[in-house]
Amino acid sequence: MDTSYPREDPRAPSSRKVGDAAHTALSMGTPGPTPRDHLLWSVFSTIYLNLCCLGFLALVHSVKARDQKIAGDLEAARQYGSKAKCYNILAAMWTLVPPLLLLGLVVTGALHLSRLAKDSAAFFTTKFDDEDYN
C-alpha cells in the first residue's frame, strides 16, 4: 500500500510525449448508478433468524458492499451487493415457503378428514335388523 503524499491520480493524463506529438485520450463515460448494498433488507433478514443463517451472510456481504462503495471500488461493491441480494432472496424463500407448505398440508388434511368423517357417519347410522345377526 502506497502511503506517500501527495497522491497522484492514476486516471490523470500522462505528460509523456511520443516523438514530436503528444496524444492524450480520456474516456469520459457516463458513470453508472451507484451499486446497491441491500443493507436494510439484510438487517431484517438477520433479525428474523431464518434457517442456515442466510440473513447473517447477506448482512456480511451488504457491509462489505458498503465498505467497497465508500472505498471507491464500485465493481467489487456491485459484486458484494449482488451476493447480498441473492442471500436475501434465499432467506426470504426459506422464510415464506415452509409455512405456506404447512398451511397447504393442514388445509388438505382437514378436507380429507371431513370427507372421511362424513363417510364414517353414514356407517354408524346404519340400522341393522335382528335377521342380520343370525
Salt bridges, closest charged atoms under 4 A:
ASP9 OD1 - ARG11 NE 3.55
ASP37 OD2 - ARG66 NE 2.60
GLU75 OE1 - ARG78 NH1 3.52
